[in-house]
Amino acid sequence: MILKDFLPHPSLRDFVRCYRIVHLTFDRNDPPPHKPYTPRPEQCLAFYPFDREKVNFSDSHKSMANVPVALIGQALSVTNRFIQGHFMVVQVLFQPGGLFRLTGLPSWEINNAYMDADLVFPKEVHLVNEAFFHARSYPEIVHIANGFMEQLIRRGVKDRHPADQVCQLLLTNPAASLDVLARKSFLSVKQFERKFRDRTGVNPKLFARLIRFDRAFREKNLHPDRDWLSIAIDCDYYDYQHLVRDYKEFTGMKPTAFHQLESRAPERRFGLAEHYYETQVV
């Protein structure tokens, strides 16, 4: 059983942040509780080579199921994921701006989307999914994913803009001011906000909040005994109530209540939990 992030080939890292593989097996007569999947600052392609998941959207009460390869846009609220049996997902997590450069699709058009990937990407995504099914190891899966991404890039991509690099820098420095980010992009503030939204789906302020919230969520998973005030301060919140505001907006719950729910997520049966990318990347 595994929940781990893998680095892409160096030539792909302008486009791909990492590959995340989740591989879990359950007794079909004893399915696990659902996974409350938090909003996080990312867009991804998700391949399901074995059993697939059902996704319920907490804000709209809509659901999707039986999607073999999904394109998942920037989420702004919790989605509830239901899995069973032999479950594997291989996620291609794009760098901020990576999906836009590959497809030309403004990212705000797919916010909160969970859609068939072949509506945007070539039909070959299904051949890749089949190759994942037959793969005999996780390194082989990474090799297949690298080959697919190299093929996409060879078909043509949008030129790299200074705003692309700045979008990625925000992942490590979410407290950077909008004026500084715009200057680094050689754009006015309004021009930068427009390009940023095309690349991430949201404005810089909201993206920074998602980064900060995601850090707090993962920090609590990594150190469940830490008190919330310490986590809030370490993740650049002013105080505990500032953190509570983001938890309520993004999950609909207070921090402690949400983590009690999340502690029953499927991967917890195997002693696994979502931590920081950098603690898991290999």
C-alpha positions as CSV (number, residue, x, y, z in Angstrom):
1,M,0.0,0.0,0.0
2,I,1.4,3.4,-0.9
3,L,0.6,7.1,-0.8
4,K,3.7,8.8,-2.3
5,D,4.8,11.6,-4.6
6,F,7.5,10.9,-7.3
7,L,9.5,13.6,-9.1
8,P,9.1,13.8,-12.9
9,H,12.1,13.8,-15.3
10,P,14.0,17.0,-14.9
11,S,13.0,18.1,-18.4
12,L,9.4,18.0,-17.4
13,R,9.5,20.0,-14.2
14,D,8.4,23.3,-15.7
15,F,5.1,21.5,-16.4
16,V,4.8,18.8,-13.7
17,R,5.2,19.3,-10.0
18,C,5.1,15.6,-9.2
19,Y,3.3,12.3,-9.8
20,R,1.2,11.1,-6.9
21,I,0.4,7.4,-6.6
22,V,-2.2,6.2,-4.2
23,H,-2.5,2.4,-4.2
24,L,-4.9,0.7,-1.6
25,T,-6.7,-2.6,-1.5
26,F,-9.9,-3.2,0.4
27,D,-12.3,-6.1,1.0
28,R,-15.2,-5.4,-1.3
29,N,-17.6,-6.5,1.5
30,D,-16.1,-3.9,3.8
31,P,-15.6,-0.6,1.9
32,P,-13.9,2.2,3.9
33,P,-15.5,5.5,4.9
34,H,-15.3,8.2,2.3
35,K,-12.3,10.5,1.9
36,P,-13.0,14.2,2.6
37,Y,-10.7,15.6,-0.1
38,T,-9.5,19.1,0.8
39,P,-9.0,22.0,-1.7
40,R,-5.4,22.3,-2.4
41,P,-3.4,24.6,-4.8
42,E,-3.3,22.2,-7.7
43,Q,-4.8,21.0,-11.0
44,C,-4.2,17.4,-12.1
45,L,-4.8,14.5,-14.4
46,A,-6.0,11.5,-12.5
47,F,-5.7,8.0,-14.0
48,Y,-7.7,5.1,-12.5
49,P,-6.3,1.8,-13.9
50,F,-8.3,-0.5,-11.6
51,D,-11.5,0.3,-9.6
52,R,-12.7,3.9,-9.9
53,E,-13.9,6.4,-7.4
54,K,-17.2,8.2,-6.9
55,V,-16.9,11.9,-6.2
56,N,-19.6,13.9,-4.4
57,F,-19.3,17.7,-4.4
58,S,-20.2,19.2,-1.0
59,D,-21.2,22.6,-2.4
60,S,-23.4,21.5,-5.3
61,H,-24.4,18.0,-4.1
62,K,-23.6,16.8,-7.6
63,S,-21.7,13.5,-8.1
64,M,-19.4,11.9,-10.7
65,A,-18.5,8.2,-11.0
66,N,-16.8,5.7,-13.3
67,V,-14.4,8.2,-14.9
68,P,-11.3,6.2,-16.1
69,V,-9.2,9.3,-16.6
70,A,-10.2,12.6,-15.0
71,L,-9.0,16.2,-15.5
72,I,-9.5,17.9,-12.1
73,G,-9.5,21.7,-11.9
74,Q,-8.7,23.9,-9.0
75,A,-11.1,22.9,-6.2
76,L,-12.5,25.5,-3.8
77,S,-14.4,23.3,-1.5
78,V,-14.3,19.7,-0.1
79,T,-15.1,16.8,-2.4
80,N,-16.1,13.5,-0.8
81,R,-14.3,10.5,-2.5
82,F,-15.7,7.0,-2.2
83,I,-13.4,4.1,-3.1
84,Q,-13.5,0.3,-2.8
85,G,-11.8,-2.9,-3.9
86,H,-8.5,-2.6,-5.8
87,F,-8.0,1.2,-5.9
88,M,-5.1,3.0,-7.6
89,V,-4.9,6.5,-8.8
90,V,-1.9,8.0,-10.6
91,Q,-2.1,11.8,-10.5
92,V,-0.1,14.1,-12.7
93,L,0.1,17.3,-10.6
94,F,0.8,20.2,-12.8
95,Q,2.9,23.2,-11.9
96,P,1.0,26.4,-11.6
97,G,0.7,27.4,-15.3
98,G,1.6,24.0,-16.6
99,L,-1.8,22.9,-17.6
100,F,-2.4,26.3,-19.3
101,R,0.8,26.0,-21.3
102,L,0.0,22.5,-22.4
103,T,-3.6,23.1,-23.5
104,G,-4.2,26.9,-23.8
105,L,-7.3,26.4,-21.7
106,P,-7.9,29.2,-19.2
107,S,-7.8,27.5,-15.8
108,W,-10.8,29.4,-14.4
109,E,-13.0,27.6,-16.9
110,I,-12.5,24.3,-15.1
111,N,-12.5,25.4,-11.4
112,N,-14.2,22.8,-9.3
113,A,-14.4,20.5,-12.4
114,Y,-14.0,16.7,-12.4
115,M,-14.3,15.8,-16.0
116,D,-13.4,13.2,-18.6
117,A,-9.8,14.0,-19.6
118,D,-10.3,13.1,-23.2
119,L,-12.5,16.2,-23.6
120,V,-9.3,18.2,-23.4
121,F,-6.4,15.8,-23.9
122,P,-5.8,13.3,-26.7
123,K,-7.6,9.9,-26.6
124,E,-4.2,8.3,-25.9
125,V,-4.9,9.0,-22.2
126,H,-6.8,5.8,-22.2
127,L,-3.8,3.9,-23.6
128,V,-1.7,5.4,-20.8
129,N,-4.3,4.2,-18.3
130,E,-4.1,0.7,-19.8
131,A,-0.3,0.8,-19.5
132,F,-0.6,1.7,-15.8
133,F,-2.8,-1.3,-15.4
134,H,-0.1,-3.6,-16.8
135,A,2.8,-1.9,-15.0
136,R,4.7,-4.2,-12.6
137,S,6.3,-1.5,-10.4
138,Y,5.9,2.1,-9.3
139,P,9.1,3.1,-11.1
140,E,7.6,1.7,-14.3
141,I,4.5,3.8,-13.7
142,V,6.7,6.9,-13.4
143,H,8.5,6.0,-16.6
144,I,5.2,5.7,-18.5
145,A,4.0,9.0,-17.1
146,N,7.2,10.7,-18.2
147,G,6.9,9.3,-21.7
148,F,3.3,10.5,-22.0
149,M,4.2,14.0,-20.8
150,E,7.1,14.2,-23.1
151,Q,4.8,13.3,-26.0
152,L,2.3,16.1,-25.0
153,I,5.1,18.7,-24.9
154,R,6.4,17.7,-28.3
155,R,3.0,18.4,-29.8
156,G,3.4,22.1,-28.9
157,V,3.1,24.3,-25.8
158,K,2.7,27.9,-25.1
159,D,5.9,29.8,-24.5
160,R,7.0,30.3,-20.9
161,H,6.1,33.8,-19.6
162,P,7.8,35.4,-16.5
163,A,4.4,35.1,-14.9
164,D,4.7,31.3,-15.0
165,Q,7.8,31.3,-12.9
166,V,6.3,33.8,-10.4
167,C,3.2,31.6,-10.1
168,Q,5.5,28.7,-9.1
169,L,7.5,30.9,-6.7
170,L,4.3,31.7,-4.8
171,L,4.1,28.1,-3.7
172,T,7.1,28.6,-1.5
173,N,6.4,32.2,-0.6
174,P,2.6,32.8,-0.3
175,A,3.1,35.9,1.7
176,A,4.7,37.8,-1.3
177,S,2.9,41.0,-2.0
178,L,0.9,41.5,-5.2
179,D,3.0,44.5,-6.3
180,V,6.2,42.4,-6.0
181,L,4.8,39.5,-7.9
182,A,3.6,41.9,-10.7
183,R,7.0,43.6,-10.9
184,K,8.8,40.2,-11.2
185,S,6.4,39.4,-14.1
186,F,7.1,42.7,-15.8
187,L,3.4,43.4,-15.8
188,S,1.0,45.9,-14.2
189,V,-1.0,44.5,-11.3
190,K,-4.1,44.1,-13.4
191,Q,-2.2,42.4,-16.2
192,F,-0.6,40.0,-13.7
193,E,-3.9,39.2,-12.0
194,R,-5.4,38.3,-15.4
195,K,-2.5,36.1,-16.4
196,F,-2.4,34.5,-12.9
197,R,-6.1,33.6,-13.1
198,D,-5.6,32.0,-16.6
199,R,-2.8,29.9,-15.1
200,T,-4.3,28.9,-11.7
201,G,-8.0,29.5,-12.0
202,V,-8.1,32.0,-9.1
203,N,-6.6,35.3,-8.1
204,P,-3.2,35.5,-6.3
205,K,-4.8,36.3,-2.9
206,L,-7.0,33.3,-3.0
207,F,-4.2,31.0,-4.3
208,A,-2.0,32.2,-1.4
209,R,-4.8,31.3,1.0
210,L,-5.1,27.8,-0.5
211,I,-1.4,27.3,-0.1
212,R,-1.5,28.4,3.5
213,F,-4.5,26.3,4.3
214,D,-3.0,23.3,2.6
215,R,0.2,23.7,4.7
216,A,-1.8,23.8,7.9
217,F,-3.8,20.7,6.9
218,R,-0.6,18.7,6.1
219,E,1.2,20.0,9.2
220,K,-1.6,18.7,11.4
221,N,-1.5,15.3,9.7
222,L,2.3,15.2,10.1
223,H,2.2,16.3,13.7
224,P,-1.3,15.4,15.1
225,D,-0.3,16.3,18.7
226,R,0.8,19.8,17.9
227,D,-1.6,22.5,19.1
228,W,-3.5,24.6,16.6
229,L,-2.1,27.9,17.6
230,S,1.5,26.8,16.9
231,I,0.4,25.4,13.5
232,A,-1.4,28.6,12.7
233,I,1.6,30.8,13.5
234,D,4.0,28.5,11.6
235,C,1.8,28.6,8.5
236,D,1.7,32.4,8.5
237,Y,-1.7,32.9,10.0
238,Y,-2.1,35.8,12.4
239,D,-3.7,33.7,15.1
240,Y,-5.9,30.6,15.6
241,Q,-9.2,32.4,14.6
242,H,-7.6,33.4,11.3
243,L,-6.9,29.7,10.6
244,V,-10.5,28.8,11.6
245,R,-11.8,31.2,9.0
246,D,-10.1,29.4,6.2
247,Y,-11.1,26.0,7.5
248,K,-14.7,27.1,7.6
249,E,-14.6,28.5,4.1
250,F,-12.8,25.6,2.5
251,T,-14.2,22.6,4.5
252,G,-17.4,24.0,6.1
253,M,-16.0,22.8,9.5
254,K,-13.8,24.0,12.3
255,P,-10.2,22.5,12.3
256,T,-10.6,19.9,15.0
257,A,-14.0,18.6,13.7
258,F,-12.6,18.3,10.2
259,H,-9.5,16.4,11.2
260,Q,-11.7,14.0,13.3
261,L,-13.6,13.3,10.1
262,E,-10.4,13.1,8.0
263,S,-8.8,10.7,10.5
264,R,-11.2,8.0,9.2
265,A,-10.1,8.4,5.6
266,P,-9.4,5.2,3.7
267,E,-5.6,5.5,3.8
268,R,-5.6,5.6,7.6
269,R,-6.4,1.9,7.7
270,F,-2.8,1.4,6.5
271,G,-1.2,4.0,8.8
272,L,-0.9,6.5,5.9
273,A,-1.8,10.1,5.8
274,E,-1.3,13.1,3.5
275,H,1.8,15.0,4.6
276,Y,4.0,17.6,2.8
277,Y,5.0,17.0,-0.8
278,E,8.7,17.5,0.0
279,T,8.6,14.8,2.7
280,Q,7.4,12.2,0.3
281,V,8.9,13.0,-3.1
282,V,11.4,10.4,-4.3
